[in-house]
């Protein structure tokens, strides 16, 4: 009797009809056609009514190779897809105050340099304190 690996579960796993335990890869593919494949087969020449007409199917290439894509007819030379909606023209962007932008950039740079200087002073003080402790 096989179980699902959980010791608290005593439910046996089912066996297949051949008497072998079920494995994930058993009976996934079969060497020959099965009843499940019949649904996907093409109908016979005198197939049932309502079966798809295979007269427009491309003929197979010689030696069973790829016959290439089916032939197409190009559209007329003056044809183009229909155009239903014309987008409005783009709007004008607001003007920029270059002087105010320069002042804001200078203030941001000053804040960045100040924060960097404070971090450098703190690291220098910590380094000096560590060196003084090592010397003692």
Helices and strands as residue ranges (DSSP letters): G 35-40, G 62-64, H 98-135
